[in-house]
Amino acid sequence: MKDQERLLRRFGKVYRTDAFVFREGEQGREMYYILSGRIRVEKCTGPIRKILTEMGPGEYFGEMALLADMPRTASAVAVEDSIIAVIDEETFHRLLLQSTGVSLLFLREFSHRLKNTTESLEDLSGEWMKLFTILYFTREWPFPSCEAALADLARRTGREVPEIGEILAELEREGVIETREGEVIAFHPDRTGRYLDPRGKKG
């Protein structure tokens, strides 16, 4: 509740019924967290409009454009008067670093979305997996048991333990973690660069 009040106070914006939050094809560097009201996500193919989903308080959307630097793949419209926290890239990363509540919020939603990611989103899923893993380390490190932590990560994301191992191998190559004989022995949050600090992004 405290984190939601903070988001409302600092980033809340009102969208009236039928107002577009954004349109398909637009460039965007913000994501959106619904504080009240309902949002419909829809996609148009020629004259046909397809409703992809409707979301309510506590859910977020628009993160693909922020995380993957890509145009909006669908439009978002207010179904009713809604209050939404508009979060730009720098604010997003700062919130993840500074607020335990917000980090937990995104961990839960990332977990749900990773389990439902389609093959067409495989590359983005990989980026989500890395970000999820880093957030998990930020909250849970040091682990009482590395084996139990990997099993928990697999359970939360719907992935197999070997897949989690591949993510850890990538993070080790990037200097984020260190391992020895299959065990994680060090985590370096100051090296999360491209994931938790927009100034450190590559490319």
C-alpha positions as CSV (number, residue, x, y, z in Angstrom):
1,M,0.0,0.0,0.0
2,K,2.8,2.4,0.9
3,D,4.5,1.8,-2.4
4,Q,1.3,2.3,-4.3
5,E,0.7,5.6,-2.6
6,R,4.2,6.6,-3.5
7,L,3.6,5.8,-7.2
8,L,0.3,7.7,-7.1
9,R,1.8,10.8,-5.6
10,R,4.8,11.0,-7.8
11,F,3.7,9.4,-11.1
12,G,-0.1,9.2,-11.2
13,K,-1.9,10.4,-14.3
14,V,-5.6,10.3,-15.0
15,Y,-6.9,8.7,-18.3
16,R,-10.6,9.3,-19.0
17,T,-12.9,6.6,-20.5
18,D,-11.9,5.7,-24.1
19,A,-8.6,7.7,-23.9
20,F,-5.6,6.1,-25.5
21,V,-2.7,5.5,-23.1
22,F,-0.6,4.8,-26.3
23,R,-1.2,3.5,-29.8
24,E,0.2,0.6,-31.7
25,G,3.3,1.5,-33.6
26,E,4.3,4.5,-31.4
27,Q,7.7,4.7,-30.0
28,G,7.7,4.6,-26.2
29,R,10.2,4.6,-23.3
30,E,7.6,4.3,-20.5
31,M,5.7,1.5,-18.8
32,Y,2.5,1.8,-16.9
33,Y,1.2,0.6,-13.6
34,I,-2.6,0.6,-13.0
35,L,-3.5,2.2,-9.6
36,S,-7.3,2.3,-10.3
37,G,-9.6,1.7,-13.2
38,R,-9.3,-0.8,-16.1
39,I,-7.2,-0.8,-19.3
40,R,-7.9,-2.7,-22.5
41,V,-5.0,-3.8,-24.7
42,E,-6.0,-4.2,-28.3
43,K,-4.4,-4.9,-31.7
44,C,-5.7,-4.0,-35.2
45,T,-5.2,-6.1,-38.3
46,G,-6.7,-4.1,-41.2
47,P,-10.3,-3.3,-40.2
48,I,-10.3,-6.0,-37.5
49,R,-9.7,-5.1,-33.9
50,K,-8.8,-7.8,-31.5
51,I,-8.9,-7.4,-27.8
52,L,-5.8,-9.1,-26.3
53,T,-6.6,-8.5,-22.6
54,E,-8.1,-6.3,-20.0
55,M,-6.2,-5.3,-16.8
56,G,-7.0,-3.7,-13.5
57,P,-5.4,-2.3,-10.4
58,G,-2.0,-3.9,-9.5
59,E,-1.2,-4.9,-13.1
60,Y,1.3,-3.2,-15.4
61,F,1.8,-3.0,-19.2
62,G,3.9,-1.4,-21.8
63,E,7.2,-2.8,-20.5
64,M,8.2,-4.4,-23.8
65,A,9.0,-1.0,-25.4
66,L,11.0,0.0,-22.3
67,L,13.0,-3.2,-21.9
68,A,13.5,-4.0,-25.6
69,D,13.6,-0.5,-27.2
70,M,10.9,-1.4,-29.7
71,P,7.7,0.2,-31.0
72,R,4.4,-0.4,-29.2
73,T,3.0,-3.8,-30.5
74,A,-0.6,-3.0,-29.5
75,S,-2.7,-0.1,-28.3
76,A,-3.9,0.5,-24.7
77,V,-7.2,2.2,-24.0
78,A,-8.9,3.2,-20.8
79,V,-12.1,1.2,-20.3
80,E,-13.2,3.5,-17.5
81,D,-11.7,6.5,-15.8
82,S,-8.3,5.2,-14.6
83,I,-5.3,6.4,-12.6
84,I,-2.0,5.1,-13.9
85,A,1.6,5.5,-12.8
86,V,3.6,6.5,-15.8
87,I,7.1,5.2,-15.2
88,D,10.1,6.1,-17.5
89,E,13.2,4.0,-17.9
90,E,15.3,5.8,-15.3
91,T,12.5,5.8,-12.7
92,F,11.9,2.1,-13.4
93,H,15.4,1.1,-12.6
94,R,15.6,3.4,-9.6
95,L,12.4,2.0,-8.1
96,L,13.8,-1.6,-8.5
97,L,16.9,-0.7,-6.7
98,Q,15.4,1.4,-3.9
99,S,12.1,-0.1,-3.1
100,T,11.7,-3.7,-1.8
101,G,8.0,-3.5,-2.3
102,V,8.2,-2.5,-5.9
103,S,10.8,-5.1,-6.6
104,L,8.6,-7.8,-5.2
105,L,5.7,-6.5,-7.2
106,F,7.6,-6.9,-10.5
107,L,9.1,-10.3,-9.4
108,R,5.6,-11.6,-9.0
109,E,4.3,-10.3,-12.3
110,F,7.5,-11.3,-14.2
111,S,7.1,-14.8,-12.8
112,H,3.5,-15.0,-14.2
113,R,4.5,-13.5,-17.6
114,L,7.5,-15.7,-18.0
115,K,5.4,-18.8,-17.6
116,N,3.1,-17.6,-20.3
117,T,5.6,-16.2,-22.8
118,T,5.1,-17.5,-26.3
119,E,7.9,-18.7,-28.7
120,S,7.5,-15.4,-30.7
121,L,8.7,-13.6,-27.6
122,E,11.7,-15.9,-26.9
123,D,14.4,-13.2,-27.2
124,L,12.5,-10.9,-24.9
125,S,11.8,-13.8,-22.5
126,G,15.6,-14.2,-22.2
127,E,16.0,-10.6,-21.1
128,W,13.1,-11.0,-18.7
129,M,14.8,-14.1,-17.3
130,K,18.0,-12.2,-16.6
131,L,16.2,-9.3,-15.0
132,F,14.1,-11.6,-12.9
133,T,17.1,-13.5,-11.8
134,I,19.0,-10.3,-10.8
135,L,15.9,-9.1,-8.9
136,Y,15.7,-12.5,-7.1
137,F,19.4,-12.3,-6.2
138,T,18.9,-8.7,-5.0
139,R,16.2,-9.8,-2.6
140,E,17.4,-13.3,-1.5
141,W,21.3,-13.2,-1.6
142,P,23.1,-14.8,0.2
143,F,21.3,-18.1,-0.3
144,P,21.2,-20.6,2.6
145,S,21.2,-23.3,-0.2
146,C,22.2,-22.6,-3.8
147,E,20.4,-25.8,-5.0
148,A,17.2,-24.7,-3.3
149,A,17.5,-21.2,-4.8
150,L,17.9,-22.6,-8.3
151,A,14.9,-24.9,-7.8
152,D,12.8,-21.9,-6.5
153,L,13.8,-19.8,-9.5
154,A,12.8,-22.6,-11.8
155,R,9.5,-23.0,-10.1
156,R,8.7,-19.3,-10.2
157,T,9.5,-18.9,-13.9
158,G,8.2,-22.2,-15.2
159,R,11.7,-23.1,-16.5
160,E,13.9,-26.1,-16.0
161,V,16.9,-25.9,-13.7
162,P,19.3,-26.4,-16.6
163,E,17.8,-23.3,-18.2
164,I,18.4,-21.3,-15.0
165,G,22.0,-22.6,-15.2
166,E,22.3,-21.1,-18.7
167,I,21.1,-17.7,-17.4
168,L,23.6,-17.9,-14.5
169,A,26.4,-18.7,-17.0
170,E,25.6,-15.6,-19.0
171,L,25.5,-13.5,-15.8
172,E,28.8,-14.9,-14.8
173,R,30.3,-13.9,-18.2
174,E,29.0,-10.4,-17.5
175,G,30.6,-10.3,-14.1
176,V,27.4,-10.1,-12.2
177,I,28.0,-13.4,-10.3
178,E,30.9,-15.7,-9.6
179,T,30.6,-19.5,-9.3
180,R,32.8,-22.3,-8.2
181,E,32.1,-26.0,-8.9
182,G,28.5,-25.2,-9.8
183,E,27.8,-23.1,-6.7
184,V,27.3,-19.3,-6.7
185,I,29.9,-17.9,-4.4
186,A,29.4,-14.1,-5.1
187,F,26.9,-11.6,-6.3
188,H,27.9,-8.1,-7.5
189,P,24.8,-5.8,-7.7
190,D,27.1,-2.9,-8.6
191,R,27.8,-4.8,-11.9
192,T,24.2,-5.2,-13.0
193,G,24.8,-2.3,-15.4
194,R,22.5,-2.8,-18.4
195,Y,19.7,-4.3,-16.2
196,L,19.3,-2.0,-13.3
197,D,21.1,1.2,-14.3
198,P,20.0,2.8,-17.6
199,R,23.2,4.8,-17.8
200,G,25.1,1.5,-18.0
201,K,23.1,0.0,-20.8
202,K,25.0,-1.4,-23.8
203,G,24.3,-0.3,-27.3
